[in-house]
Amino acid sequence: MLNIMNLKPQDYAFVLLLFITELTRSAFFLTFWPLYSAEALHFSLFSAGLVVSAHYLIETLLKSFAGSLLDRRGRPVLLLGLLISFISLIGLYHVRSQWLALLLSGTFGLGFTPVWLAVISNVAPTGCSNRAARMGFVFSAWLLGMGIGPVGVNFVLARGYQNTFKIFIFLWALGLVIALLAPFAAKTTAINFTILDQVKRLASDRMVVQILLPGMFLQTLAASLLLPILPLYATHVLDLSTQQYGLLLTIGGATAILFLVPMGRMVDRFSVRNLLSLGFLLSALLLGLFPLIRNLKLIVFLVFLVGFSYAIILPAWNSLLAKAIPEEQQATGWGIFTTLEGLGIAAGPTLGGAIATSLHPAGAIYMSAFILAFMGIFYVLYPVEELLKNQEKENVS
């Protein structure tokens, strides 16, 4: 299958670069840092969440700027970004101040901004005959790194925080070497319209404003406000080992992947609105039950059901996006959605950390359940499919 895409050695190198860097930073910020900062540095949960938010917020806000620099300068921008992140990671290894950790987390995010863009522009450039297949290959590597990192690090933590930290540093150095040696073949292209023009075009689209943008932000907010909470909740409240917590994450993720295809077929047979409502309401119910359960077997079953509910939401949501975004605005729409998704991810850990610090870690779980329940009720009551039909008529006319 990979041979069909006519991939060159440098293409594999860039995909490997994305996999390694995404695995490292996801493992570090989504699992390692909340535990390390609380247990080794004795920072508050709020501080841990703020550091995670700073990383993703800076990356989100500066991604467009990094893209314009990458178009003009190419490889030096990528290498400089990776070097900035590498220095920041070493700084976090030695840090003892919460404010310095916040600063280094932001510079880590700054350095990461050109990585995704550089990989896409090299492996799946515009005009490539098999660009869609190559994009799928890149997305697979990205998702794999983002999934393996936070889970796999739980099995490494048994070796201690310092050794785990050194593994992160080694992996990032390896990524820097790959970027230094791989030929940079991306060509620069002129940009026909500004980011502000793209925002204005989407802001005039009723479907985008009323349905997609709020949903995209709230989804990622509901998930990300749990990021600084779950590792500590699992180990301190449920008294699970890091290996048991990693196993739970694996079960949830594997269940979601297992049911994605069957649930995708369901989308073709049933109403998108009904499936979205079912997925969000089921997720809300399951999260609401989570703080009430202490039995490990029941927790495993609950995690299995959470993975199943996510498998319901994802294909239904993607189907809604495909129907709502006009063909001529695909790139524009996805660019803005990525930004809003990043803002949700950036805001969530801070909110979750604040709730956990002022109330209880279970409060963040209930907050996430409330947001998902709100979205489920919204899609029950809002005439989504009627709006879709009107959107299709407007596109035809």
C-alpha positions as CSV (number, residue, x, y, z in Angstrom):
1,M,0.0,0.0,0.0
2,L,2.8,2.4,0.9
3,N,4.5,1.6,-2.5
4,I,1.4,2.9,-4.3
5,M,2.1,6.3,-2.9
6,N,5.6,6.4,-4.3
7,L,7.1,7.5,-1.1
8,K,10.8,8.4,-1.0
9,P,13.2,7.9,1.9
10,Q,12.9,11.5,2.9
11,D,9.1,11.2,3.1
12,Y,9.5,8.4,5.6
13,A,12.0,10.5,7.5
14,F,9.6,13.4,7.8
15,V,6.7,11.1,8.8
16,L,9.0,9.5,11.4
17,L,9.9,13.0,12.6
18,L,6.3,13.9,13.2
19,F,5.6,10.6,15.0
20,I,8.6,11.0,17.3
21,T,7.9,14.7,18.2
22,E,4.2,14.2,18.7
23,L,4.7,11.1,20.8
24,T,7.3,13.0,22.9
25,R,5.3,16.2,23.5
26,S,2.0,14.3,24.0
27,A,3.5,12.0,26.6
28,F,5.3,14.8,28.3
29,F,2.4,17.3,28.6
30,L,-0.6,15.0,28.8
31,T,0.6,12.4,31.2
32,F,4.1,13.1,32.6
33,W,4.0,16.7,33.5
34,P,0.8,16.6,35.7
35,L,2.4,13.8,37.7
36,Y,6.0,15.1,37.8
37,S,5.0,18.7,38.7
38,A,2.8,17.6,41.5
39,E,4.8,14.8,43.0
40,A,8.4,15.9,42.3
41,L,8.1,19.7,42.2
42,H,5.1,20.0,44.5
43,F,3.3,22.4,42.2
44,S,-0.5,22.8,42.4
45,L,-2.9,21.2,40.0
46,F,-3.8,24.6,38.7
47,S,-0.1,25.3,38.0
48,A,0.2,22.0,36.2
49,G,-2.8,22.8,34.0
50,L,-1.6,26.3,33.3
51,V,1.7,24.9,32.0
52,V,0.0,22.5,29.7
53,S,-2.4,25.2,28.5
54,A,0.5,27.6,27.7
55,H,2.1,25.0,25.5
56,Y,-0.9,24.4,23.3
57,L,-2.1,28.0,23.3
58,I,1.2,29.4,22.0
59,E,1.4,26.6,19.4
60,T,-2.2,27.4,18.2
61,L,-1.8,31.2,18.1
62,L,1.5,31.2,16.2
63,K,0.9,28.3,13.8
64,S,-0.2,30.6,10.9
65,F,2.8,32.9,11.5
66,A,5.1,29.9,11.5
67,G,3.6,28.7,8.2
68,S,4.4,32.0,6.5
69,L,8.0,31.9,7.7
70,L,8.3,28.3,6.6
71,D,7.1,29.3,3.1
72,R,9.8,31.9,2.8
73,R,12.7,30.3,4.6
74,G,12.1,26.5,4.5
75,R,14.3,24.2,6.5
76,P,16.0,26.8,8.8
77,V,12.6,27.6,10.3
78,L,12.0,23.9,11.1
79,L,15.5,23.4,12.6
80,L,15.2,26.5,14.7
81,G,11.8,25.5,16.0
82,L,13.0,22.0,17.0
83,L,16.1,23.5,18.6
84,I,14.0,26.0,20.6
85,S,11.8,23.1,21.8
86,F,14.9,21.0,22.7
87,I,16.4,23.8,24.8
88,S,13.0,24.4,26.4
89,L,12.8,20.7,27.3
90,I,16.2,20.7,28.9
91,G,15.2,23.8,30.8
92,L,12.1,22.1,32.1
93,Y,14.4,19.2,33.3
94,H,16.2,21.7,35.6
95,V,13.3,24.0,36.5
96,R,12.1,24.6,40.0
97,S,10.0,27.7,39.5
98,Q,6.4,27.6,38.4
99,W,6.7,30.8,36.4
100,L,9.8,29.6,34.6
101,A,8.1,26.4,33.8
102,L,5.2,28.3,32.3
103,L,7.7,30.3,30.2
104,L,9.5,27.3,29.0
105,S,6.3,25.5,28.2
106,G,5.3,28.4,26.0
107,T,8.7,28.4,24.2
108,F,8.3,24.6,23.7
109,G,5.0,25.3,21.9
110,L,6.6,28.1,19.9
111,G,9.3,25.7,18.7
112,F,6.7,23.0,17.8
113,T,4.7,25.2,15.5
114,P,6.5,24.5,12.2
115,V,6.8,20.7,12.6
116,W,3.3,19.7,11.3
117,L,3.4,22.3,8.5
118,A,6.9,21.2,7.4
119,V,5.9,17.5,7.3
120,I,2.8,18.2,5.3
121,S,4.5,20.5,2.8
122,N,7.2,17.9,2.2
123,V,5.3,14.6,2.2
124,A,2.0,15.8,0.7
125,P,2.7,18.9,-1.4
126,T,0.0,20.7,-3.4
127,G,-0.3,19.2,-6.9
128,C,0.8,15.7,-5.9
129,S,-1.2,13.1,-7.7
130,N,-1.7,10.9,-4.6
131,R,-1.9,13.7,-2.1
132,A,-4.9,12.4,-0.3
133,A,-3.3,9.0,0.4
134,R,-0.1,10.7,1.6
135,M,-2.2,13.0,3.8
136,G,-3.7,9.9,5.3
137,F,-0.3,8.4,6.0
138,V,0.8,11.6,7.7
139,F,-2.4,11.7,9.8
140,S,-1.9,8.1,10.8
141,A,1.6,8.8,12.1
142,W,0.4,11.9,14.0
143,L,-2.5,10.0,15.6
144,L,-0.3,7.1,16.4
145,G,2.2,9.3,18.2
146,M,-0.5,11.2,20.0
147,G,-2.1,7.9,21.2
148,I,1.0,5.9,22.0
149,G,2.8,8.7,23.9
150,P,0.4,9.4,26.8
151,V,-0.3,5.7,27.2
152,G,3.2,4.3,26.7
153,V,4.9,6.7,29.2
154,N,2.9,5.1,32.0
155,F,4.9,1.9,31.5
156,V,8.2,3.9,31.5
157,L,7.5,5.9,34.6
158,A,8.3,2.8,36.8
159,R,12.0,3.7,36.0
160,G,11.6,7.0,37.7
161,Y,10.9,10.6,36.7
162,Q,14.5,11.5,36.0
163,N,15.1,8.6,33.7
164,T,11.8,9.2,31.9
165,F,12.8,12.8,31.4
166,K,16.1,11.8,29.9
167,I,14.2,9.5,27.4
168,F,12.1,12.6,26.3
169,I,15.3,14.6,25.7
170,F,16.9,11.7,23.7
171,L,13.8,11.4,21.5
172,W,13.7,15.1,20.8
173,A,17.4,15.1,19.9
174,L,16.7,12.2,17.6
175,G,14.0,14.2,15.9
176,L,16.4,17.1,15.5
177,V,19.0,14.9,13.8
178,I,16.3,13.5,11.4
179,A,15.2,17.0,10.4
180,L,18.9,18.0,9.9
181,L,19.6,15.0,7.6
182,A,16.4,14.7,5.6
183,P,16.3,16.6,2.3
184,F,13.8,19.5,2.5
185,A,12.0,19.4,-0.8
186,A,9.0,21.6,-0.2
187,K,8.4,24.4,-2.7
188,T,7.1,27.9,-1.7
189,T,3.8,29.1,-3.0
190,A,2.1,32.5,-3.0
191,I,-0.7,33.1,-0.6
192,N,-3.7,34.6,-2.4
193,F,-5.7,35.7,0.7
194,T,-4.9,36.6,4.3
195,I,-6.0,34.8,7.4
196,L,-8.4,37.6,8.1
197,D,-10.1,37.0,4.8
198,Q,-10.5,33.4,5.6
199,V,-12.1,34.2,9.0
200,K,-14.5,36.6,7.3
201,R,-15.6,34.0,4.8
202,L,-16.4,31.5,7.4
203,A,-18.1,34.1,9.7
204,S,-20.6,34.7,7.0
205,D,-21.6,31.0,6.8
206,R,-24.6,30.3,9.0
207,M,-23.9,26.6,9.3
208,V,-20.3,27.1,10.4
209,V,-21.1,29.8,13.0
210,Q,-24.2,28.2,14.5
211,I,-23.2,24.5,14.4
212,L,-19.6,23.7,13.8
213,L,-17.5,26.3,15.6
214,P,-19.2,26.0,19.0
215,G,-19.2,22.3,18.7
216,M,-15.6,22.0,17.8
217,F,-14.5,24.2,20.7
218,L,-16.7,22.6,23.3
219,Q,-15.7,19.1,22.4
220,T,-12.1,19.7,22.8
221,L,-12.7,21.8,26.0
222,A,-14.7,18.9,27.6
223,A,-11.9,16.4,26.8
224,S,-8.9,18.6,27.6
225,L,-10.0,19.9,31.0
226,L,-9.5,16.3,32.2
227,L,-5.9,16.2,31.0
228,P,-4.2,17.4,34.2
229,I,-6.8,15.5,36.3
230,L,-7.0,11.9,35.1
231,P,-3.4,10.8,35.9
232,L,-3.6,12.1,39.4
233,Y,-7.2,10.9,39.9
234,A,-6.3,7.4,38.8
235,T,-3.2,7.1,41.0
236,H,-4.3,9.1,44.1
237,V,-8.1,8.7,44.3
238,L,-8.5,5.3,42.6
239,D,-5.1,4.1,43.9
240,L,-4.1,2.6,40.6
241,S,-0.6,2.1,39.4
242,T,0.7,4.0,36.4
243,Q,0.7,0.7,34.5
244,Q,-2.9,0.1,35.4
245,Y,-3.8,3.6,34.3
246,G,-1.9,3.1,31.0
247,L,-3.9,-0.1,30.5
248,L,-7.2,1.7,31.0
249,L,-6.1,4.3,28.4
250,T,-5.2,1.5,26.0
251,I,-8.6,-0.2,26.5
252,G,-10.5,3.0,25.8
253,G,-8.4,3.9,22.7
254,A,-8.5,0.4,21.3
255,T,-12.3,0.2,21.8
256,A,-12.8,3.5,19.9
257,I,-10.7,2.3,17.0
258,L,-12.4,-1.1,16.9
259,F,-15.9,0.5,16.6
260,L,-15.1,3.4,14.3
261,V,-15.8,1.5,11.1
262,P,-19.1,-0.1,12.2
263,M,-20.3,3.2,13.6
264,G,-19.3,4.9,10.4
265,R,-21.7,2.6,8.5
266,M,-24.4,3.5,11.0
267,V,-24.0,7.1,10.0
268,D,-25.1,6.2,6.5
269,R,-28.3,4.6,7.7
270,F,-29.4,6.9,10.6
271,S,-29.8,10.6,11.3
272,V,-26.5,12.4,12.0
273,R,-28.3,14.5,14.6
274,N,-29.6,11.3,16.4
275,L,-26.2,9.7,16.5
276,L,-24.5,12.9,17.7
277,S,-27.1,13.2,20.5
278,L,-26.7,9.6,21.4
279,G,-22.9,9.8,21.5
280,F,-22.7,13.0,23.6
281,L,-25.4,12.0,26.0
282,L,-23.9,8.5,26.5
283,S,-20.5,10.0,27.1
284,A,-21.9,12.5,29.6
285,L,-23.7,9.7,31.5
286,L,-20.6,7.5,31.6
287,L,-18.4,10.3,32.8
288,G,-21.0,11.3,35.5
289,L,-20.8,7.7,36.8
290,F,-17.0,7.5,36.8
291,P,-16.5,9.3,40.2
292,L,-19.0,7.0,41.9
293,I,-17.2,3.7,41.0
294,R,-14.2,2.2,42.8
295,N,-14.3,-1.4,41.6
296,L,-11.5,-2.0,39.0
297,K,-13.6,-4.3,36.9
298,L,-16.4,-1.9,36.7
299,I,-14.0,0.9,35.9
300,V,-12.6,-1.2,33.0
301,F,-16.1,-1.8,31.7
302,L,-16.9,2.0,32.0
303,V,-13.7,2.9,30.1
304,F,-14.8,0.4,27.4
305,L,-18.2,2.1,27.1
306,V,-16.5,5.6,26.9
307,G,-14.4,4.4,24.0
308,F,-17.6,3.1,22.3
309,S,-19.4,6.4,22.8
310,Y,-16.4,8.2,21.2
311,A,-16.7,5.9,18.3
312,I,-20.3,7.0,17.9
313,I,-19.4,10.7,18.0
314,L,-16.4,10.8,15.7
315,P,-17.8,9.5,12.4
316,A,-21.1,11.4,12.9
317,W,-19.2,14.6,13.6
318,N,-17.0,14.1,10.5
319,S,-20.1,13.5,8.4
320,L,-21.7,16.7,9.6
321,L,-18.5,18.6,8.7
322,A,-18.5,17.1,5.2
323,K,-22.1,18.1,4.6
324,A,-21.7,21.6,6.0
325,I,-18.5,22.9,4.5
326,P,-18.7,23.9,0.8
327,E,-16.1,22.3,-1.4
328,E,-14.4,25.5,-2.3
329,Q,-13.9,26.3,1.4
330,Q,-12.5,23.0,2.6
331,A,-8.9,24.2,3.3
332,T,-10.2,27.4,4.9
333,G,-12.7,25.6,7.1
334,W,-10.2,23.0,8.4
335,G,-7.6,25.7,9.1
336,I,-10.0,27.7,11.3
337,F,-11.4,24.5,13.0
338,T,-7.9,23.5,13.9
339,T,-7.3,26.8,15.6
340,L,-10.6,26.6,17.5
341,E,-9.8,23.0,18.5
342,G,-6.4,24.2,19.7
343,L,-8.0,27.0,21.8
344,G,-10.3,24.4,23.4
345,I,-7.3,22.2,24.2
346,A,-5.4,25.2,25.6
347,A,-8.3,26.4,27.8
348,G,-9.3,23.0,29.1
349,P,-6.3,22.1,31.3
350,T,-6.4,25.5,33.1
351,L,-10.1,25.2,33.8
352,G,-9.8,21.6,34.9
353,G,-6.8,22.4,37.2
354,A,-8.7,25.3,38.7
355,I,-11.8,23.2,39.4
356,A,-9.7,20.4,40.9
357,T,-7.8,22.8,43.1
358,S,-10.7,24.8,44.4
359,L,-13.2,21.9,44.7
360,H,-12.1,18.3,44.0
361,P,-10.7,16.4,41.0
362,A,-14.1,14.8,40.5
363,G,-15.5,18.3,39.9
364,A,-13.6,18.5,36.6
365,I,-15.0,15.2,35.6
366,Y,-18.5,16.4,36.3
367,M,-17.8,19.7,34.4
368,S,-16.8,17.7,31.4
369,A,-19.9,15.5,31.7
370,F,-22.1,18.7,31.9
371,I,-20.6,20.1,28.7
372,L,-21.1,16.9,26.8
373,A,-24.7,16.6,28.1
374,F,-25.4,20.2,27.0
375,M,-24.1,19.3,23.5
376,G,-26.3,16.2,23.4
377,I,-29.4,18.1,24.3
378,F,-28.5,20.9,21.8
379,Y,-28.4,18.4,19.0
380,V,-31.7,16.9,20.1
381,L,-33.5,20.2,20.0
382,Y,-31.7,22.1,17.3
383,P,-32.9,21.6,13.7
384,V,-29.5,20.5,12.4
385,E,-30.7,18.6,9.3
386,E,-33.1,21.3,8.3
387,L,-30.2,23.8,8.4
388,L,-28.2,21.3,6.4
389,K,-30.8,21.2,3.7
390,N,-31.0,25.0,3.5
391,Q,-27.2,25.0,3.3
392,E,-27.2,22.6,0.3
393,K,-29.8,24.8,-1.4
394,E,-27.7,27.9,-0.9
395,N,-24.6,26.1,-2.3
396,V,-26.5,25.0,-5.4
397,S,-27.9,28.4,-6.0
